[in-house]
Amino acid sequence: MWYEKDFHHHRRNFLSGEGRSDSTNRLVVAREDESDVPKNPARAIRSFLKKYLLQSSLHGARYVVEDELKLFERLIWACIMILSICVVTYINILLANRFNSSPLQTVIENVRYPVENILFPAVTICPEARVDWSRLEEAKEKFIPNATEDVQVLFGNFVRIQDRTIENIYYDDPKYSVAKNETFQAFNSLNIREVFESVKNPCENILKDECWWGHKRFRCCDIFVPQKSELGFCYAFNSLVNDLGLTKWDENEPEWPARTAKYGPGSGLRIRHVGLEMTIIIHHPYSWPINGFFFDSDTSSQIALKPRVSYVTPSTSRYDPVSRGCILPVSFP
Protein backbone atom coordinates (compact mmCIF):
# COMPACT_ATOMS: atom_id res chain seq x y z
CA MET A 1 0.00 0.00 0.00
CA TRP A 2 1.39 3.31 -0.95
CA TYR A 3 1.26 6.46 1.05
CA GLU A 4 1.86 9.91 -0.29
CA LYS A 5 4.03 11.01 2.66
CA ASP A 6 6.52 8.23 2.01
CA PHE A 7 7.84 10.03 -1.14
CA HIS A 8 10.08 13.01 -0.35
CA HIS A 9 10.94 14.78 -3.60
CA HIS A 10 13.99 17.02 -3.33
CA ARG A 11 13.36 20.21 -5.27
CA ARG A 12 16.33 21.25 -7.36
CA ASN A 13 17.27 24.88 -7.96
CA PHE A 14 18.68 25.09 -11.49
CA LEU A 15 19.76 28.70 -11.04
CA SER A 16 21.85 28.14 -7.96
CA GLY A 17 23.04 24.70 -8.97
CA GLU A 18 21.95 23.00 -5.78
CA GLY A 19 21.74 19.31 -5.97
CA ARG A 20 24.44 18.93 -8.62
CA SER A 21 27.31 16.60 -8.07
CA ASP A 22 30.83 17.87 -7.64
CA SER A 23 31.93 16.42 -10.96
CA THR A 24 29.15 18.33 -12.71
CA ASN A 25 30.25 21.59 -11.06
CA ARG A 26 33.83 21.06 -12.11
CA LEU A 27 32.80 20.36 -15.67
CA VAL A 28 30.76 23.56 -15.87
CA VAL A 29 33.59 25.67 -14.49
CA ALA A 30 36.01 24.21 -17.02
CA ARG A 31 33.66 25.08 -19.84
CA GLU A 32 33.32 28.63 -18.58
CA ASP A 33 37.14 29.12 -18.44
CA GLU A 34 37.59 27.87 -22.00
CA SER A 35 34.97 30.30 -23.19
CA ASP A 36 37.08 33.26 -21.98
CA VAL A 37 39.98 32.45 -24.37
CA PRO A 38 39.68 34.37 -27.68
CA LYS A 39 39.38 32.09 -30.63
CA ASN A 40 41.06 34.66 -32.96
CA PRO A 41 44.92 34.36 -32.82
CA ALA A 42 45.33 38.10 -33.34
CA ARG A 43 43.11 38.81 -30.36
CA ALA A 44 45.02 36.25 -28.32
CA ILE A 45 48.34 37.92 -29.10
CA ARG A 46 46.92 41.38 -28.41
CA SER A 47 45.49 40.18 -25.11
CA PHE A 48 48.83 38.65 -24.14
CA LEU A 49 50.75 41.83 -25.00
CA LYS A 50 48.30 43.95 -23.04
CA LYS A 51 48.65 41.77 -19.95
CA TYR A 52 52.43 41.78 -20.34
CA LEU A 53 52.68 45.57 -20.65
CA LEU A 54 50.35 46.10 -17.70
CA GLN A 55 52.60 43.97 -15.50
CA SER A 56 55.93 45.03 -17.06
CA SER A 57 58.58 46.75 -14.94
CA LEU A 58 59.61 48.89 -17.92
CA HIS A 59 58.85 52.47 -16.99
CA GLY A 60 55.92 53.92 -18.94
CA ALA A 61 54.95 50.69 -20.69
CA ARG A 62 51.75 50.14 -18.70
CA TYR A 63 50.46 53.63 -19.54
CA VAL A 64 50.38 52.78 -23.25
CA VAL A 65 47.61 50.18 -22.74
CA GLU A 66 45.98 51.57 -19.58
CA ASP A 67 42.19 51.67 -20.14
CA GLU A 68 41.69 54.45 -17.61
CA LEU A 69 43.82 56.88 -19.63
CA LYS A 70 42.50 58.83 -22.56
CA LEU A 71 43.63 58.11 -26.10
CA PHE A 72 45.87 61.17 -26.48
CA GLU A 73 47.55 60.38 -23.15
CA ARG A 74 48.34 56.88 -24.29
CA LEU A 75 49.66 58.27 -27.59
CA ILE A 76 51.99 60.61 -25.69
CA TRP A 77 53.34 57.70 -23.64
CA ALA A 78 53.76 55.64 -26.81
CA CYS A 79 55.79 58.44 -28.41
CA ILE A 80 57.95 58.70 -25.29
CA MET A 81 58.58 54.95 -25.35
CA ILE A 82 59.49 54.94 -29.06
CA LEU A 83 61.81 57.94 -28.64
CA SER A 84 63.52 56.32 -25.65
CA ILE A 85 64.10 53.08 -27.57
CA CYS A 86 65.57 55.02 -30.51
CA VAL A 87 67.95 56.97 -28.25
CA VAL A 88 69.12 53.83 -26.46
CA THR A 89 69.66 52.04 -29.78
CA TYR A 90 71.66 54.97 -31.17
CA ILE A 91 73.89 55.10 -28.09
CA ASN A 92 74.51 51.35 -28.27
CA ILE A 93 75.52 51.66 -31.92
CA LEU A 94 77.98 54.45 -31.06
CA LEU A 95 79.50 52.38 -28.26
CA ALA A 96 79.75 49.32 -30.51
CA ASN A 97 81.52 51.31 -33.24
CA ARG A 98 83.90 52.80 -30.69
CA PHE A 99 84.69 49.36 -29.33
CA ASN A 100 85.27 47.88 -32.78
CA SER A 101 87.55 50.75 -33.81
CA SER A 102 89.76 50.34 -30.71
CA PRO A 103 89.06 46.93 -29.22
CA LEU A 104 92.19 46.86 -27.04
CA GLN A 105 92.86 48.85 -23.92
CA THR A 106 96.13 49.20 -22.04
CA VAL A 107 95.93 49.10 -18.26
CA ILE A 108 98.59 49.26 -15.56
CA GLU A 109 98.77 45.98 -13.70
CA ASN A 110 101.71 46.56 -11.35
CA VAL A 111 103.90 49.61 -10.71
CA ARG A 112 106.37 47.67 -8.54
CA TYR A 113 107.44 45.03 -11.02
CA PRO A 114 111.03 43.85 -10.32
CA VAL A 115 113.49 45.60 -12.62
CA GLU A 116 115.79 42.57 -12.75
CA ASN A 117 113.07 40.67 -14.62
CA ILE A 118 113.21 43.15 -17.51
CA LEU A 119 115.85 42.83 -20.23
CA PHE A 120 118.30 45.69 -20.42
CA PRO A 121 117.93 47.40 -23.83
CA ALA A 122 120.41 46.88 -26.60
CA VAL A 123 122.81 49.75 -27.34
CA THR A 124 124.05 50.08 -30.92
CA ILE A 125 126.82 52.53 -31.83
CA CYS A 126 127.15 53.65 -35.44
CA PRO A 127 130.17 55.89 -36.14
CA GLU A 128 129.91 58.57 -38.77
CA ALA A 129 133.21 57.37 -40.25
CA ARG A 130 132.27 53.84 -41.24
CA VAL A 131 135.20 53.10 -43.57
CA ASP A 132 138.83 52.67 -42.60
CA TRP A 133 140.48 54.08 -45.71
CA SER A 134 143.84 52.64 -44.73
CA ARG A 135 142.42 49.20 -45.55
CA LEU A 136 141.29 50.14 -49.07
CA GLU A 137 144.47 49.01 -50.84
CA GLU A 138 144.33 45.68 -49.07
CA ALA A 139 140.73 45.25 -50.18
CA LYS A 140 141.67 46.04 -53.79
CA GLU A 141 144.32 43.33 -53.78
CA LYS A 142 141.84 40.87 -52.31
CA PHE A 143 138.78 41.50 -54.48
CA ILE A 144 140.09 43.06 -57.74
CA PRO A 145 143.68 41.88 -58.24
CA ASN A 146 145.38 43.00 -61.46
CA ALA A 147 142.56 45.47 -62.14
CA THR A 148 142.98 48.51 -64.36
CA GLU A 149 143.23 51.98 -62.90
CA ASP A 150 139.68 52.85 -63.97
CA VAL A 151 138.30 49.78 -62.20
CA GLN A 152 140.28 50.65 -59.07
CA VAL A 153 138.82 54.18 -59.05
CA LEU A 154 135.37 52.71 -59.55
CA PHE A 155 136.00 50.33 -56.66
CA GLY A 156 136.92 53.31 -54.46
CA ASN A 157 133.62 54.99 -55.31
CA PHE A 158 131.86 51.72 -54.60
CA VAL A 159 133.42 51.55 -51.13
CA ARG A 160 132.57 55.20 -50.52
CA ILE A 161 128.88 54.22 -50.47
CA GLN A 162 129.53 52.35 -47.22
CA ASP A 163 130.89 55.52 -45.63
CA ARG A 164 127.47 57.13 -45.57
CA THR A 165 123.84 56.07 -45.61
CA ILE A 166 121.61 55.73 -48.66
CA GLU A 167 120.01 59.07 -47.81
CA ASN A 168 123.33 60.88 -48.32
CA ILE A 169 123.71 59.30 -51.74
CA TYR A 170 120.29 60.09 -53.17
CA TYR A 171 119.69 63.51 -51.63
CA ASP A 172 122.27 65.49 -53.61
CA ASP A 173 125.19 65.18 -51.24
CA PRO A 174 128.09 66.67 -53.26
CA LYS A 175 130.51 64.08 -51.89
CA TYR A 176 128.57 61.33 -53.66
CA SER A 177 127.43 63.08 -56.83
CA VAL A 178 129.83 60.92 -58.84
CA ALA A 179 129.05 57.64 -57.12
CA LYS A 180 125.27 57.87 -57.45
CA ASN A 181 125.45 58.25 -61.25
CA GLU A 182 127.76 55.31 -61.78
CA THR A 183 126.92 51.68 -62.30
CA PHE A 184 128.95 48.91 -60.75
CA GLN A 185 128.28 46.03 -63.10
CA ALA A 186 131.96 45.14 -62.98
CA PHE A 187 131.47 44.02 -59.38
CA ASN A 188 128.43 41.80 -59.88
CA SER A 189 130.42 38.74 -58.88
CA LEU A 190 131.60 40.27 -55.59
CA ASN A 191 130.01 39.61 -52.22
CA ILE A 192 129.03 43.08 -51.03
CA ARG A 193 128.97 42.04 -47.40
CA GLU A 194 132.52 40.73 -47.56
CA VAL A 195 133.70 43.90 -49.29
CA PHE A 196 132.15 46.21 -46.72
CA GLU A 197 133.34 44.08 -43.81
CA SER A 198 136.90 44.22 -45.11
CA VAL A 199 136.94 48.03 -45.12
CA LYS A 200 134.73 48.80 -42.12
CA ASN A 201 136.13 50.79 -39.26
CA PRO A 202 137.25 48.27 -36.63
CA CYS A 203 135.97 48.44 -33.09
CA GLU A 204 139.43 49.35 -31.78
CA ASN A 205 139.34 52.60 -33.78
CA ILE A 206 135.91 53.58 -32.44
CA LEU A 207 135.83 52.42 -28.81
CA LYS A 208 139.40 52.93 -27.74
CA ASP A 209 138.73 53.54 -24.07
CA GLU A 210 137.24 51.24 -21.47
CA CYS A 211 133.53 50.77 -20.80
CA TRP A 212 131.61 50.22 -17.57
CA TRP A 213 128.67 47.90 -17.14
CA GLY A 214 127.06 47.48 -13.73
CA HIS A 215 129.93 49.37 -12.01
CA LYS A 216 132.40 46.91 -13.58
CA ARG A 217 135.10 47.89 -16.03
CA PHE A 218 135.34 46.07 -19.36
CA ARG A 219 137.23 46.34 -22.59
CA CYS A 220 134.62 47.87 -24.91
CA CYS A 221 135.32 45.59 -27.84
CA ASP A 222 134.75 42.56 -25.58
CA ILE A 223 131.10 43.47 -25.03
CA PHE A 224 130.36 45.26 -28.33
CA VAL A 225 129.99 43.04 -31.41
CA PRO A 226 129.48 43.87 -35.11
CA GLN A 227 125.88 44.68 -35.96
CA LYS A 228 124.25 45.30 -39.35
CA SER A 229 121.77 48.15 -39.54
CA GLU A 230 120.27 50.68 -41.92
CA LEU A 231 123.21 52.94 -41.08
CA GLY A 232 125.72 50.35 -42.22
CA PHE A 233 127.98 48.22 -40.06
CA CYS A 234 127.75 49.22 -36.41
CA TYR A 235 128.62 47.74 -33.02
CA ALA A 236 125.99 46.58 -30.54
CA PHE A 237 125.78 45.63 -26.88
CA ASN A 238 123.19 43.16 -25.57
CA SER A 239 121.64 42.58 -29.00
CA LEU A 240 120.34 39.20 -30.16
CA VAL A 241 119.95 40.09 -33.84
CA ASN A 242 123.59 39.48 -34.76
CA ASP A 243 125.63 36.32 -35.18
CA LEU A 244 127.32 36.39 -31.78
CA GLY A 245 124.12 37.26 -29.94
CA LEU A 246 122.26 34.36 -31.52
CA THR A 247 125.12 32.01 -30.67
CA LYS A 248 125.00 33.01 -27.01
CA TRP A 249 121.24 32.55 -27.03
CA ASP A 250 121.47 29.07 -28.55
CA GLU A 251 124.12 28.04 -26.04
CA ASN A 252 121.98 29.29 -23.11
CA GLU A 253 124.81 31.43 -21.83
CA PRO A 254 124.05 32.63 -18.27
CA GLU A 255 123.19 36.28 -17.72
CA TRP A 256 122.40 36.72 -21.39
CA PRO A 257 120.74 38.94 -22.44
CA ALA A 258 122.07 41.24 -19.74
CA ARG A 259 119.87 42.61 -16.96
CA THR A 260 120.36 45.02 -14.10
CA ALA A 261 118.75 45.21 -10.68
CA LYS A 262 120.04 48.70 -9.91
CA TYR A 263 118.93 52.16 -10.90
CA GLY A 264 120.35 55.64 -11.09
CA PRO A 265 123.57 57.01 -12.67
CA GLY A 266 126.19 54.33 -13.21
CA SER A 267 123.74 51.43 -12.96
CA GLY A 268 123.67 50.85 -16.71
CA LEU A 269 126.22 51.14 -19.49
CA ARG A 270 128.86 53.86 -19.60
CA ILE A 271 130.96 54.55 -22.69
CA ARG A 272 133.80 56.97 -23.20
CA HIS A 273 134.93 58.01 -26.65
CA VAL A 274 137.03 60.91 -27.84
CA GLY A 275 137.18 62.57 -31.24
CA LEU A 276 134.40 60.65 -33.00
CA GLU A 277 130.89 61.57 -34.08
CA MET A 278 128.43 58.72 -33.70
CA THR A 279 124.78 57.75 -33.61
CA ILE A 280 123.61 55.73 -30.61
CA ILE A 281 120.47 53.62 -31.03
CA ILE A 282 118.57 52.30 -28.00
CA HIS A 283 116.30 49.39 -28.92
CA HIS A 284 114.93 46.08 -27.68
CA PRO A 285 117.41 43.18 -27.74
CA TYR A 286 115.12 41.27 -30.13
CA SER A 287 114.54 44.17 -32.56
CA TRP A 288 116.65 45.75 -35.28
CA PRO A 289 118.29 49.14 -34.63
CA ILE A 290 116.51 51.85 -36.59
CA ASN A 291 116.38 55.36 -35.11
CA GLY A 292 118.90 56.83 -32.70
CA PHE A 293 120.47 59.93 -31.20
CA PHE A 294 123.37 61.80 -32.78
CA PHE A 295 126.27 62.69 -30.48
CA ASP A 296 129.00 65.10 -31.43
CA SER A 297 132.61 64.46 -30.57
CA ASP A 298 134.01 65.42 -27.16
CA THR A 299 130.60 65.71 -25.50
CA SER A 300 129.18 64.27 -22.29
CA SER A 301 125.62 62.96 -22.40
CA GLN A 302 123.34 60.76 -20.34
CA ILE A 303 120.32 58.79 -21.53
CA ALA A 304 117.75 58.01 -18.85
CA LEU A 305 115.58 54.95 -19.36
CA LYS A 306 112.25 54.08 -17.78
CA PRO A 307 111.77 50.31 -17.83
CA ARG A 308 108.39 49.02 -18.89
CA VAL A 309 107.19 45.54 -19.73
CA SER A 310 103.88 44.71 -21.36
CA TYR A 311 102.01 41.61 -22.44
CA VAL A 312 98.76 40.76 -24.18
CA THR A 313 95.96 38.55 -22.95
CA PRO A 314 94.94 35.45 -24.95
CA SER A 315 91.63 37.07 -25.91
CA THR A 316 93.44 39.58 -28.16
CA SER A 317 94.42 36.84 -30.62
CA ARG A 318 90.94 36.87 -32.17
CA TYR A 319 91.57 40.34 -33.62
CA ASP A 320 93.48 40.89 -36.83
CA PRO A 321 96.85 42.71 -36.68
CA VAL A 322 95.34 45.93 -38.11
CA SER A 323 92.71 46.19 -35.36
CA ARG A 324 95.18 45.02 -32.75
CA GLY A 325 97.90 47.46 -33.74
CA CYS A 326 100.67 44.89 -33.22
CA ILE A 327 101.89 41.53 -34.48
CA LEU A 328 101.96 38.59 -32.08
CA PRO A 329 104.31 35.60 -32.47
CA VAL A 330 101.30 33.45 -33.37
CA SER A 331 100.60 35.78 -36.31
CA PHE A 332 103.64 34.55 -38.20
CA PRO A 333 103.14 31.63 -40.61
LUMMI-702962 format. One record per atom (N, C-alpha, C): residue in three letters; z, x, y. Coordinates in steps of 0.02 Angstrom, whole numbers, plus 50000, padded with zeros to 5 digits. Atoms other than C-alpha are relative to their C-alpha. Layout:
alaZXY...
# end
This chain:
met500005004349941met500005000050000met500005004450061trp500074995949940trp499535007050166trp500354996950058tyr499675002249938tyr500535006350323tyr499685003650059glu500334997249940glu499855009350496glu500405005850028lys499594994749970lys501335020250551lys499975006549961asp500044993850039asp501005032650411asp499465004750026phe500564995949974phe499435039250502phe500145002050072his499884997449932his499825050450650his499385003950022his500624996749976his498205054750739his500165004250062his499884995449944his498345069950851his499414999650048arg500525000849950arg497375066851010arg499815006950029arg500234993649974arg496325081651063arg499764999450072asn500234999649930asn496025086451244asn499435005050003phe500584995650001phe494265093451254phe499945004150065leu500034996249937leu494485098851435leu500465006149999ser499524994650001ser496025109251407ser499935004549940gly500094995950059gly495525115251235gly500574999849953glu499445000550045glu497115109751150glu499764998149931gly500165001750068gly497025108750966gly499465004449970arg500504995550027arg495695122250947arg500355005949966ser499724994250035ser495975136550830ser499905006250044asp500054993749961asp496185154250894asp499315003149994ser500674997250009ser494525159650821ser499494996550044thr500465003749956thr493645145850917thr500085002150072asn499874997849932asn494475151251079asn499685006950013arg500284993349991arg493955169251053arg499234999750003leu500725000650000leu492175164051018leu499744997450067val500195002849935val492075153851178val500055005150055val499914994849949val492755168051283val499455005149996ala500544995150009ala491495180051210ala499354997450028arg500625002949973arg490085168351254arg500014999850076glu499965000249926glu490715166651432glu499905006950030asp500094993349973asp490785185751456asp499275002149997glu500704998250006glu489005187951393glu499574996350051ser500395003749951ser488405174951515ser500045003050069asp499944996849934asp489015185451663asp499525005850009val500454994249995val487815199951623val499314997750020pro500675002149979pro486165198451719pro499495001949947lys500524998750049lys484685196951604lys499445004250030asn500514996049967asn483525205351733asn500235007350005pro499784993049995pro483595224651718pro500095002450071ala499934997949930ala483335226751905ala500664997650028arg499355002549977arg484825215651940arg500585003849969ala499474996250033ala485845225151813ala500105006750033ile499944993449966ile485455241751896ile500304999250069arg499735001149933arg485805234652069arg500744998449997ser499295001650007ser487455227552009ser500415006149983phe499644993950017phe487935244151933phe500075004650060leu499974995749940leu487505253852092leu500494997350050lys499535003049953lys488485241552197lys500725001349980lys499324998650024lys490035243352088lys500175007450008tyr499874992849994tyr489835262252089tyr500155002050072leu499894998249929leu489685263452279leu500654997150026leu499375003049978leu491155251752305leu500605004149977gln499454996050027gln492255263052198gln499905007550010ser500144992949992ser491475279652251ser500475003250051ser499584996349954ser492535292952337ser499595003250056leu500424997349948leu491045298152444leu500114996050064his499825003449938his491505294352624his499414996050027gly500505004349969gly490535279652696gly499554996549951ala500455003050049ala489665274852534ala500164992649989arg499815006950014arg490655258852507arg499814995250057tyr500175004449944tyr490235252352681tyr499274997949999val500705001850003val488385251952639val499894993549961val500085006050043val488635238052509val500594995250008glu499425004449990glu490215229952578glu499754993250024asp500225006749983asp489935211052583asp500334997450064glu499645002549941glu491205208452723glu499695002650065leu500314997349940leu490195219152844leu499344996550014lys500635003049980lys488725212552942lys499425004649981leu500594996350021leu486955218152906leu499895006250043phe500134994249957phe486765229453058phe500525005449991glu499484995050013glu488435237853019glu499845003949936arg500194996550061arg487855241752844arg499395004550011leu500574995849985leu486215248352913leu500215006450037ile499754994049965ile487155260053030ile500315004949951trp499704995650050trp488185266752885trp499475003049954ala500534997350042ala486605268852782ala499645005750036cys500324994649962cys485795279052922cys500445006250003ile499544994449999ile487355289752935ile500005003749933met500024996950065met487325292952748met499365004049989ile500644996650009ile485475297452747ile499975006350043leu500004994149956leu485685309152897leu500455005549973ser499544995150028ser487175317652816ser499705003649940ile500324996950059ile486215320552654ile499455004850021cys500534995649976cys484755327952751cys500285006450029val499694994149970val485885339752848val500275004749946val499724995950055val486775345652691val499445003449960thr500564997150036thr485115348352602thr499685005750039tyr500294994849958tyr484425358352749tyr500435006350000ile499544994250000ile485965369552755ile499975003649933asn500044996950065asn485865372552568asn499365004049991ile500634996350004ile484045377652583ile500045006550040leu499924993949960leu484475389952722leu500425005249964leu499574995350037leu485875397552619leu499645002949939ala500374997650058ala484755398752466ala499475005250020asn500494995149976asn483385407652566asn500345006550022arg499644994049980arg484655419552640arg500245004049940phe499774996550060phe485345423552468phe499425003349964asn500574997150035asn483615426352394asn499715005950038ser500274994549961ser483095437752538ser500445006249995ser499534994450008ser484655448852517ser500504998349946pro499565002350054pro485395445352346pro500595004649987leu499474995250014leu486485461052343leu500455000850060gln499514998949948gln488045464352442gln500435006049981thr499604994050011thr488985480752460thr500714998750023val499295001049985val490875479652455val500375006549984ile499584994150010ile492225493052463ile500514998349945glu499555001250056glu493155493952299glu500645004050005asn499414995749998asn494325508552328asn499895005350053val500054995049947val494645519552480val500395006349983arg499614994350022arg495735531852383arg499735002949935tyr500314997350060tyr494495537252251tyr500075007650000pro499904992750002pro494845555252192pro499375003850019val500584996349977val493695567452280val499735004549945glu500244995450052glu493625579052129glu499554996649949asn500455003550046asn492695565452033asn499304999250029ile500645000649967ile491255566152157ile499655006850001leu500384993849999leu489885579252142leu499945002750071phe500124996949935phe489795591552285phe499255000050012pro500725000449988pro488095589652370pro499655006849991ala500414993950004ala486705602152344ala499825002350070val500174996949935val486335614152488val499385004349989thr500634996350006thr484545620352504thr499845003350066ile500154996049940ile484095634152627ile499265002049997cys500714998349995cys482285635852682cys499905004350062pro500104995749941pro481935650952795pro499344998450033glu500625000949963glu480625649652929glu499475005249979ala500454994750025ala479875666152868ala500014999749925arg500005001250072arg479385661352692arg499615005349961val500424994950033val478215676052655val500265006950018asp499844993049989asp478705694152634asp499345003950001trp500674997149993trp477145702452704trp499965007049971ser500024993450031ser477645719252632ser499784999749927arg500195000850070arg477235712152460arg499284997549993leu500685002750002leu475475706452507leu499525004749963glu500454995350033glu474585722352451glu500115000149924glu499855000250072glu475475721752284glu499704993749968ala500295006250027ala474915703652262ala499245000549996lys500734999250003lys473115708352302lys499805003949938glu500164996050059glu473115721652167glu500124996149935lys499855003850061lys473845709252043lys499514994349988phe500405006150009phe472765693952075phe499265001050015ile500724998949984ile471135700552153ile499845007549999pro500164992850002pro470885718452094pro499255001150010asn500704998149987asn469275726952150asn499634994650039ala500325005149960ala468935712852273ala499705003150063thr500314997749938thr467825714952426thr500484998950058glu499575000749941glu468555716152599glu500034992850025asp500005007049978asp468025698452642asp500454995749957val499565003850045val468905691552489val500735001750013gln499314998149985gln470465701452533gln500254996750064val499815003549938val470475694152709val500114992649985leu499925007150018leu470235676852636leu500644998949960phe499385000650038phe471675680052517phe500615000250047gly499464999849951gly472775684652665gly500094993450036asn499955006649970asn472355668152749asn500274994849951phe499745004550051phe472705659352586phe500765000649993val499274998950004val474445667152578val500344997550063arg499705002149937arg474745662952760arg500184992549999ile499825007150006ile474775644452711ile500724999249977gln499325000450026gln476395647752618gln500515001350054asp499514998149949asp477195654552776asp500204994250044arg499815005949961arg477225637352857arg499874993849957thr500105006350036thr477195619252804thr499314997250012ile500655003149993ile475675608152786ile499924997150070glu500045003049933glu476105600052954glu499755005150050asn500234994849954asn475845616753044asn499255001349993ile500704998450012ile474135618652965ile499544994650029tyr500455005549982tyr473415601453005tyr500174996950067tyr499845002749934tyr474195598553176tyr499855005150054asp500284995649948asp473195611353275asp500485005650019asp499614994049986asp474385625953259asp499515005850007pro500514994749990pro473375640553334pro500045005649949lys499944994750049lys474055652553204lys499594998649937tyr500335001950062tyr473175642853067tyr499344996550012ser500645003349985ser471595637153154ser499445002949956val500514997150043val470585649153046val500104997749928ala499865001650070ala471445645252882ala499834992849983lys500095007150017lys471285626352894lys499264998249994asn500715001450004asn469385627352913asn499655003749943glu500294996050053glu469115638852766glu500114996649932thr499935002350069thr468855634652584thr500165006049956phe499764994550043phe469635644852445phe499754999049929gln500285001050066gln468455641452302gln500015006449958ala499994993750037ala468515659852257ala500645000949961phe499354999350033phe470315657452201phe500154994049955asn499885005850043asn470065642252090asn500335001849934ser499724997950064ser470565652151937ser500725002550006leu499334997349991leu472205658052013leu500534994549993asn499425004450003asn473895650151981asn500365000350067ile499734999949932ile474485645152154ile500755001549999arg499284998950003arg476305644952102arg500165007349990glu499874992950012glu476225662652036glu499845004250062val500184996349939val475355668552195val500554999450052phe499505001049948phe476645660852311phe500675003049979glu499374996950022glu478105666752204glu499985007650007ser500054992749994ser477455684552211ser500075002450072val499954997949929val477445684752402val500574996550037lys499465003649965lys478945673652440lys500545004950023asn499464995849974asn480375680752540asn500584999949950pro499465000150051pro481695686252413pro500664998050030cys499355002449977cys483455679852422cys500395005650036glu499634994549970glu484115697152467glu499815001050074asn500204999449930asn483115696752630asn500264994350043ile499785005949963ile483785679652679ile500764999550003leu499275000550004leu485595679152621leu500285006949984lys499784993250010lys486135697052646lys500765000549995asp499284999650000asp487965693652677asp500304996049942glu499665003650053glu489265686252562glu500114992750019cys499875007149991cys489605667652538cys500694998349972trp499355002350024trp491215658052511trp499934992949973trp499995006750031trp491435643352395trp500714998849973gly499325001650022gly493135635352374gly500495005650014his499574994449979his493995649752468his499925006149956lys500154994150040lys493215662052346lys499355003250024arg500584996349974arg491985675552395arg499515001349942phe500534999050048phe490325676752304phe499435003850033arg500644997449977arg488715686152317arg499524994150005cys500385006149987cys487555673152394cys499444999049949cys500565000750046cys486085676652279cys500234998749929asp499755001950066asp487215673752128asp500094992549993ile499895007250003ile487495655552174ile499414996150029phe500615003249974phe485835651852263phe499425002049955val500564998850046val484305650052152val499364997350033pro500645002449970pro482445647452194pro499924992549989gln500085007350001gln482025629452234gln499344998250034lys500625002449970lys480335621352265lys500144993850042ser499905005749955ser480235608852408ser499374999050040glu500575001349956glu479045601352534glu499935005450054leu500024994549951leu479465616152647leu499815006649968gly500184993950035gly478895628652518gly500555002149951phe499494997350044phe479975639952411phe500645001350040cys499364999449967cys481795638752461cys500525002549949tyr499454998050044tyr483495643152387tyr500554994750004ala499545005850003ala484735629952329ala500645001949964phe499344999550033phe486565628952281phe500194993249972asn499745006150033asn487225615952158asn499454994849990ser500565004750010ser485505608252129ser499805000149926leu500215000750070leu484925601751960leu499254999049993val500725001250003val483085599852005val499625006550004asn500354993650007asn482625618051974asn500125002549929asp499984997650069asp482415628251816asp500705002249979leu499334997650018leu484115636651819leu500514994349998gly499545005650000gly485035620651863gly499934995749938leu500105003850061leu484245611351718leu500255003749939thr499754996150057thr484675625651600thr500754999649995lys499275000650001lys486495625051650lys500224993149977trp499835006950020trp486495606251628trp499904999149924asp500135000750072asp485725607351454asp500525003849958glu499514996050037glu486985620651402glu500714997650011asn499345002849986asn488445609951465asn500485005350028glu499584994949969glu489095624051572glu500584996850037pro499425003149967pro490865620251631pro499965000850076glu499985000149927glu491145616051814glu499305000050030trp500685000649973trp489305612051836trp499754992949989pro500044997949930pro488785603751947pro500705000950031ala499364998249969ala490135610352062ala500334994150034arg499605005149966arg491525599352131arg500555003550038thr499434997449963thr492955601852251thr500524994650007ala499455004749992ala494665593852261ala500345000750067lys499694998749936lys495055600252435lys499594996850055tyr500355002749942tyr494555594752608tyr500185004150061gly499894996249939gly494455601852782gly499575006250004pro500404993949992pro493665617852850pro500165005149945gly499914995050053gly493395630952716gly500054997349930ser499945002950067ser493525618752572ser499334999649963gly500665000650031gly491645618452542gly499655006649996leu500424994050003leu490255631152557leu499945003150069arg500074996549936arg490205644352693arg499485005649992ile500554995250002ile488665654852728ile499975003850066arg500084995949940arg488405669052848arg499325003549997his500654996849997his486685674652900his499885002350072val500124997149934val486085685153046val499255001350007gly500684998249983gly484385685953128gly499464995949967leu500505004150033leu483505672053032leu500064992750023glu500025007249989glu482965654553078glu499894996449934met500055003450065met483155642152936met500134992650007thr499865007150006thr483205623952888thr500464998949940ile499525001350052ile484695618152787ile499964992549982ile500075006850025ile484495602452681ile500604998349957ile499445002550040ile486005592852615ile499754994049961his500265005550041his485545581552470his500414999549936his499655001150064his486165574652304his499765005149949pro500224995150050pro486135587052159pro499424997749957tyr500535002650042tyr484945575652064tyr499364998350038ser500585002049960ser483725572752208ser499665006150029trp500394994549970trp482365583352288trp500195000950073pro499864998949928pro482695591452457pro499404997850042ile500545002649958ile481705582652592ile500135001750074asn499874999149929asn482455581952768asn500635004150010gly499424995749987gly483655594552842gly500125001250073phe499814998149933phe484405602452996phe499755007050015phe500254993449980phe483615616853090phe500565003950035phe499494995749970phe484765631353135phe499665006350026asp500284994049969asp484285645053255asp500395006149976ser499684993850021ser484715663153223ser500625001450043asp499394997949966asp486425670053271asp500374994150031thr499625005849977thr487255653053286thr500544998449948ser499465002250044ser488855645953213ser500024992450000ser500035007350006ser488805628153148ser500414997849940gln499635003150055gln489835616753038gln499714993149986ile500255006550021ile489235601652940ile500574996549963ala499465003950031ala490585588752901ala499704994749954leu500245004850050leu490325577952747leu500544994949986lys499555005450021lys491115561252704lys499794997849930pro500205001750068pro491095558952516pro500014992549988arg500055007050017arg490555542052451arg499644999349934val500315001250065val490145536052277val499904992549994ser500165007150007ser489325519452236ser499704998849931tyr500295002050064tyr488785510152080tyr499784992750006val500255006950000val487915493852038val500264996449938thr499765004150055thr488525479851928thr499424998149954pro500555001750047pro487535474751772pro499594993950022ser500365006149980ser487055458151854ser499425001550046thr500544998349953thr485925467251979thr499355001749964ser500614998050036ser484695472151842ser499504994349995arg500475005650005arg483925454751844arg499554999450061tyr500425000149941tyr483195457852017tyr499485005649996asp500514994949998asp481595467452045asp500185005450050pro499824994549954pro481665484352136pro499904998350073val500115001749930val480955476752296val500584995950028ser499435004049978ser482325463652309ser500645003949998arg499394996150008arg483635475952251arg500055005550052gly499994994649951gly483135489552373gly500145006849970cys499884993750033cys483395503352244cys499714999749930ile500274999550068ile482765509452076ile500565002449955leu499494998250049leu483965509851930leu499685004149943pro500284996250057pro483775521551780pro499644995749949val500335004550049val483315506551672val499334997650025ser500635002349973ser481855503051789ser499425004549980phe500534995450019phe480905518251727phe499734998249931pro500295001650065pro479695515751582pro500235005049947
# end
